[in-house]
Structure formats: structure tokens, C-alpha cells
């Protein structure tokens, strides 16, 4: 796509979802660092997510995590989000922090524990009904630490049964998105360790199940764009959890470690015409801002995705296809590199001005005084973070 009008239209239509937990206190295994102005309630998380959309114009939904964001009245929560100019997006289930899940949740050998986990997953679908959410995102910490600890095949059977029960509860316009992760917290086997395992379970469930690709959940050197291309080809790419990694699941700002990788991934998305909202690929952020300020980091992350997307849209696809067909190895690579090396910041600044936004969202946020306001107002109570 080289027509700048079409490129701008595609960028204007792009939607990037922020995660509620990114606005709370987060940290490493060693320390959670508190920051002034951090939300104390899910409503304050929604306030902060609304600020990201206000200054970027492309982040109109916020993902919630249950029970971290549990409330008594979910229709009221959805109405509150609407008042802030956004909507409740993906509902994320949590079956990894209860003591009962020491040996797993849906794959646990104890049927009572499995029933408890499935009941929570079904509860999350109830919350989707109440908030108007389309997607239920599932990530399981289930696995084993030692050979012989449990039956590997039996755990897959238990997992499949739990997914079937949950899938059966979905409304026709809802989806189950199954995430995978190479390792952690289990170190011998992980029950959903890779895209192939996730895909097999989704295919067994039906057309409303799709795979989530978290960019931090792979072994070093994994060709993530290859995975993306295959899932797109199969019609089973449900969405992304965008973040960045240097070693393991670091949850750093998207594009921080390898912006070229992000470009390569989005090139596959653009080539498959899967950037448009109607294609069903959810572009979500999944990050923990440990030492950087939360809201500016989320804004910067949205901008990073936009920049990589803009470069992917600028790839001269006919020239690339011609070079590939001719076996011109260096020529084909040069087409990609020309797009990647383009400075798209002026293009995006102009787009924002066309949308009635400040061309520099981070600077505009700092000038707004919102950060100082919440630091002064959010005094007392317990700041929301992991598990709250």
C-alpha cells in the first residue's frame, strides 16, 4: 500500500487496546515500586485509559482482569467507561493466583479444583454479557515442575474438557482467545506452551476460538512473524498481546527491544489485510511499567505500534512481489528495508492533526496537568496493583 490517503485511512481506523493492569503498581519478583497517582479502583484505571485514548485517538477500549477489576455492578462499570469515552474490551480470567491452583487450575488432577476454575471462566463470560465485551482471553499457568509429577496427556484431556465447557457458554458474537507461553511459572512442562498447542485446542472447539500471540512468550530467536503468517492463513489469529522482551517474558514497552521485529510482524498483518477492525485481530498491549510513569508509557506504546504499522503500510507490495518472483533476494529485502527506514513521524503527526489531536501526544499529556492532578487527588487507600 503506497497511496498516502489509503495509508492514513488505515492508520485512522486502527484500534489498540490498553490493559487496566498497566496503570497499577507492578514490579519484578523482587519488588513492586509504588508511584504517586496510581489508581486505587478499577474506575480510576478506566480514567487513566481514557486519557490514553484522548491523546492518541486509537485506544478506545480497556481490557479488564477478573478478579483484579471485579465490581458488584458490571453494567454500571460499562456505563462509567462510556462516560470516559471508551468501552470495556477483553475480559481476562485469572486462574493462577488462588492457593487452590498450586498444581494447576483446569488441568489440575483434583476435579473439585477444576470445577472451581471452570466456574470462574464461566463467570467471566457472564461479565462479558454485562459489559458488552466480545473476547474472553485465557492464559493458564498450568504445568508441572518435575518428570512424573502428573500425566502429560491426561492434563491435555482435562484442559480440553474445561475449554469445551467454557466455549459452550459463549454467545454467537463472542470469542474465546487462547494464549500460550513457553515457560513460567512451570519449568518442566507447560500445558499450553506454544502456538501449535493453542491452535489444536482452538480448532477442536470451533470457529469462535482463536490464538493470542504474546510477543514476549517465545524462546529467544523465534520467528514470530512466521507464526503470525500461519495463523492468519488458518484464520485463527485472534489477537496480539504486544510487549517487548530481552530475556524472557519481560513485559517491557512494545518495540523497545526489537522495533524491526514489530515491523515484520505487522507487515504480515497488513499483507493479509488483517489490520482493519473487521478482520477480527485484536491489537492489545500487555505490559507492566515498573520504573516508568504509567500513562505516558502506555501512550508511547500506542505510538510505537502506530509507527511500526505505518512502515508496514508503506511497503511497496507490487515491487516486493516482483522481486520475489524474479528471485531477486537483495532487491526484495531492499523493498522491506526502504519502508522500515522511512521516518513516519511526520506522517503520523499530520494524521493526528487531521483527527483534531495534538501531533505529539506525550507532550500534550504532560501539558494537560493530569499527572499532577491524580498525584494530588489519589491519596489514601490501597493503590491497585497485581492481585488487587
C-alpha positions in Angstrom: 0.0 0.0 0.0 1.7 3.2 -1.1 -1.2 5.7 -1.6 -0.8 8.0 1.4 -4.5 8.6 1.6 -5.1 4.9 2.0 -2.3 4.6 4.5 -3.8 7.4 6.6 -7.2 5.8 6.4 -5.8 2.5 7.6 -4.0 4.2 10.5 -7.0 6.2 11.4 -9.1 3.0 11.7 -6.5 1.1 13.7 -7.6 0.2 17.3 -5.2 -0.6 20.1 -6.5 -1.8 23.4 -4.9 -0.8 26.7 -4.8 -3.2 29.8 -6.2 -2.0 33.1 -3.3 -3.6 35.0 -0.7 -1.4 33.2 -1.9 1.6 35.2 -1.5 -0.1 38.6 1.6 -0.7 40.7 3.7 -3.5 39.1 7.2 -4.7 39.5 9.6 -7.7 39.4 9.8 -10.8 41.5 11.9 -8.8 43.9 10.0 -5.5 44.4 6.8 -3.7 43.4 7.6 0.1 43.2 4.8 2.4 44.2 4.2 5.6 42.2 2.1 8.7 43.1 -1.2 8.9 41.4 -1.6 5.2 40.7 -5.3 4.1 40.6 -6.9 2.8 43.7 -10.0 1.4 41.9 -11.0 0.0 38.6 -12.8 3.2 37.9 -9.6 5.2 38.3 -7.9 2.7 35.9 -10.6 3.5 33.4 -10.0 7.2 33.9 -6.3 6.7 33.0 -7.2 4.5 30.0 -9.5 7.3 28.8 -6.5 9.7 28.9 -4.5 7.4 26.5 -7.4 7.4 24.1 -7.9 11.1 24.5 -4.4 11.9 23.3 -3.9 9.1 20.7 -7.4 8.7 19.3 -6.9 5.0 18.6 -7.2 3.3 22.0 -11.0 3.3 22.6 -11.1 0.1 24.8 -9.6 -1.1 28.0 -9.1 -4.8 28.9 -10.1 -5.9 32.4 -8.7 -8.6 34.6 -11.0 -10.6 36.9 -10.9 -10.6 40.0 -8.4 -7.7 39.9 -11.1 -5.5 38.5 -14.2 -7.2 40.0 -17.2 -4.9 40.9 -20.7 -5.6 42.0 -22.4 -3.8 39.1 -20.8 -4.5 35.7 -23.4 -2.7 33.6 -22.6 0.4 35.7 -18.9 -0.2 35.1 -19.5 -0.3 31.3 -21.5 2.9 31.6 -18.7 4.6 33.5 -16.2 3.6 30.8 -18.6 5.1 28.2 -18.6 8.4 30.1 -14.8 8.4 29.8 -15.0 8.0 26.1 -14.0 4.3 26.0 -15.5 0.8 26.3 -14.7 -2.3 28.3 -12.8 -4.6 26.0 -11.3 -8.0 26.6 -12.2 -9.8 29.8 -9.1 -11.7 31.2 -9.7 -14.6 33.5 -7.4 -15.3 36.5 -6.9 -18.9 37.5 -3.4 -18.7 38.7 -3.3 -16.7 42.0 -5.6 -18.8 44.2 -3.9 -21.2 46.6 -6.1 -24.0 45.2 -4.2 -23.7 41.9 -0.8 -24.8 43.3 -0.9 -27.9 41.0 -2.8 -26.2 38.2 -6.3 -25.0 37.5 -8.2 -26.5 34.6 -5.6 -29.3 34.3 -5.4 -30.0 38.0 -5.8 -33.7 38.9 -8.4 -32.7 41.5 -11.9 -32.5 39.9 -13.0 -30.0 42.6 -10.2 -27.6 41.7 -11.1 -28.0 38.0 -14.7 -27.2 38.7 -13.7 -24.1 40.7 -11.6 -22.9 37.7 -14.3 -23.6 35.1 -16.8 -21.8 37.3 -14.6 -18.7 37.2 -14.2 -18.9 33.4 -18.0 -19.1 33.0 -18.3 -16.1 35.4 -16.1 -14.1 33.1 -18.5 -14.9 30.2 -21.3 -13.5 32.4 -19.2 -10.4 32.8 -18.8 -10.2 29.1 -22.6 -10.3 28.7 -23.0 -7.5 31.2 -20.3 -5.2 29.7 -20.8 -5.9 26.0 -17.3 -7.4 25.7 -16.6 -9.6 22.7 -13.5 -11.5 23.8 -12.6 -13.8 26.7 -8.8 -14.2 26.9 -7.4 -17.2 28.7 -3.9 -17.8 29.9 -3.1 -20.8 32.1 -0.2 -21.1 34.4 -0.9 -24.8 34.5 2.1 -27.2 34.1 4.5 -29.3 36.1 7.9 -28.9 37.6 9.2 -32.5 37.6 9.1 -35.5 35.4 6.5 -37.9 36.6 4.7 -35.2 38.6 1.5 -35.7 36.5 0.3 -37.4 33.3 1.1 -35.1 30.4 -1.7 -36.5 28.1 -4.3 -36.6 30.9 -3.6 -32.9 31.6 -4.4 -32.1 28.0 -7.7 -34.0 28.2 -8.6 -32.1 31.3 -7.7 -28.8 29.6 -9.8 -29.7 26.6 -12.8 -30.5 28.7 -12.6 -27.2 30.5 -12.3 -25.3 27.3 -15.3 -27.1 25.9 -17.4 -26.2 28.9 -16.4 -22.6 28.6 -16.8 -22.4 24.8 -20.3 -23.8 25.1 -21.3 -20.8 27.3 -20.3 -18.2 24.6 -22.9 -16.2 22.8 -22.7 -16.3 19.0 -20.9 -12.9 18.8 -18.3 -13.8 21.5 -14.9 -15.4 21.2 -12.5 -17.5 23.3 -8.9 -16.4 22.8 -6.3 -18.9 24.0 -2.9 -17.5 24.9 0.3 -19.6 25.1 3.6 -19.2 26.9 6.8 -21.2 26.6 7.5 -21.5 30.3 6.9 -19.9 33.7 5.8 -20.5 36.3 6.1 -24.2 35.5 9.5 -25.3 34.4 9.2 -28.9 33.2 6.0 -28.9 31.2 3.6 -26.0 30.4 0.1 -27.2 29.4 -0.2 -24.5 26.6 3.4 -23.8 25.7 3.2 -22.8 22.1 1.1 -21.7 19.2 0.6 -25.2 17.9 -0.9 -26.5 21.1 -3.2 -23.4 21.3 -4.2 -23.9 17.7 -5.1 -27.5 18.1 -7.4 -26.8 21.0 -9.0 -23.9 19.2 -9.6 -26.0 16.1 -11.2 -28.6 18.2 -13.5 -26.1 19.9 -14.9 -24.3 16.8 -14.8 -21.1 14.8 -15.3 -18.8 17.8 -11.9 -19.9 19.3 -8.6 -18.3 18.2 -5.0 -18.0 19.2 -3.4 -15.0 21.0 0.2 -14.2 20.2 2.0 -12.6 23.1 5.3 -11.2 21.7 7.1 -12.0 25.0 6.1 -15.6 25.2 8.7 -17.3 22.9 12.1 -18.8 23.0 15.0 -16.5 22.0 15.3 -16.2 18.3 11.8 -17.4 17.5 10.5 -16.1 14.2 7.2 -14.7 15.4 6.1 -13.3 12.1 6.2 -16.8 10.7 3.8 -17.9 13.4 1.6 -14.9 12.6 1.6 -15.7 8.9 0.5 -19.3 9.5 -2.3 -18.3 12.0 -3.6 -15.7 9.6 -3.5 -18.3 6.8 -5.6 -20.6 9.0 -8.0 -17.9 10.0 -7.1 -18.4 13.7 -5.2 -15.3 14.7 -7.4 -13.8 17.4 -5.1 -11.1 18.6 -1.8 -9.9 20.0 -0.5 -9.1 23.4 2.1 -6.5 22.5 5.1 -6.0 24.7 8.9 -6.4 24.4 11.5 -8.7 25.8 15.2 -9.0 26.2 15.4 -12.3 28.1 12.1 -13.9 29.0 8.6 -12.5 29.5 9.9 -9.1 30.4 6.6 -7.2 29.6 8.6 -4.1 28.5 7.2 -1.4 26.2 6.4 -2.8 22.8 9.1 -2.1 20.3 11.7 -1.4 23.0 14.0 -4.4 22.3 13.4 -5.0 18.6 11.3 -2.5 16.7 12.3 -4.3 13.5 10.6 -7.4 14.7 7.4 -5.4 15.4 7.5 -4.1 11.8 8.0 -7.6 10.4 5.0 -8.9 12.4 2.8 -6.0 11.2 4.0 -6.5 7.7 2.4 -9.9 7.7 -0.8 -8.5 9.2 -1.0 -5.7 6.6 -0.2 -8.2 3.7 -3.1 -10.4 4.8 -5.5 -7.4 5.0 -6.0 -8.1 8.7 -5.3 -4.6 10.1 -8.9 -3.4 9.6 -11.1 -3.9 12.7 -13.5 -6.2 10.8 -10.7 -8.8 10.3 -11.0 -9.9 13.9 -7.4 -9.4 15.0 -7.4 -7.7 18.4 -4.3 -5.5 19.0 -3.8 -5.3 22.7 -1.0 -4.1 24.9 0.1 -6.3 27.8 2.8 -4.5 29.7 4.0 -3.8 33.3 5.5 -0.4 33.8 7.8 -0.9 36.7 10.0 2.1 36.8 8.5 4.4 34.1 5.3 6.5 34.6 2.3 4.5 33.6 0.1 6.7 31.4 3.0 8.2 29.3 4.4 4.7 28.9 1.0 3.5 27.5 0.8 6.5 25.2 4.3 5.8 24.0 3.5 2.2 23.4 0.5 3.1 21.3 2.7 5.4 19.2 5.3 2.6 18.8 2.6 0.3 17.4 1.4 3.1 15.1 4.9 3.8 13.8 5.5 0.1 13.0 2.1 -0.1 11.4 2.7 2.9 9.2 6.0 1.5 8.0 4.3 -1.8 7.2 1.7 0.0 5.2 4.4 1.8 3.2 5.9 -1.4 1.9 5.6 -1.4 -1.9 3.8 -4.7 -2.3 3.9 -5.0 -6.1 7.6 -4.3 -6.1 8.2 -6.8 -3.4 6.2 -9.5 -5.2 8.0 -8.8 -8.4 11.4 -9.1 -6.8 10.3 -12.3 -5.0 9.0 -13.8 -8.2 12.2 -12.9 -10.0 14.3 -14.5 -7.3 15.9 -11.1 -6.6 17.0 -11.8 -3.0 18.6 -8.4 -2.3 16.0 -6.5 -4.2 13.2 -8.0 -2.2 15.0 -7.3 1.1 15.6 -3.7 -0.1 11.9 -3.1 -0.6 11.2 -4.1 3.0 14.2 -2.1 4.3 13.2 1.0 2.4 9.8 1.0 4.2 11.3 0.3 7.6 13.9 3.1 7.2 11.2 5.6 6.4 10.7 8.3 9.0 6.9 8.1 9.5 6.7 10.5 12.4 5.7 13.5 10.2 3.0 11.3 8.6 1.6 10.4 11.9 1.8 13.9 13.3 -0.2 15.1 10.3 -2.7 12.4 10.7 -3.3 13.4 14.4 -3.8 17.0 13.3 -6.3 15.8 10.8 -8.1 14.0 13.7 -8.1 17.1 15.8 -5.4 15.8 18.1 -2.1 17.2 19.2 0.7 15.9 16.9 2.8 15.0 20.0 0.5 13.0 22.3 3.1 12.5 25.1 3.9 16.3 25.2 0.2 17.1 25.1 -0.4 14.7 28.0 2.3 16.3 30.1 0.9 19.8 29.4 -2.6 18.7 30.4 -1.6 18.6 34.1 -3.5 15.3 34.5 -0.5 13.5 36.1 -0.1 16.2 38.7 -3.8 16.2 39.3 -4.1 12.5 40.1 -0.9 12.6 42.2 -2.6 15.2 44.4 -6.0 13.6 44.5 -5.3 9.9 44.9 -4.2 10.0 48.5 -5.1 7.3 50.9 -6.5 3.8 50.4 -4.6 1.0 48.7 -3.1 1.6 45.3 -4.2 -1.0 42.8 -1.5 -3.4 41.5 -1.0 -7.0 40.9 -3.8 -9.1 42.5 -5.9 -6.2 43.6 
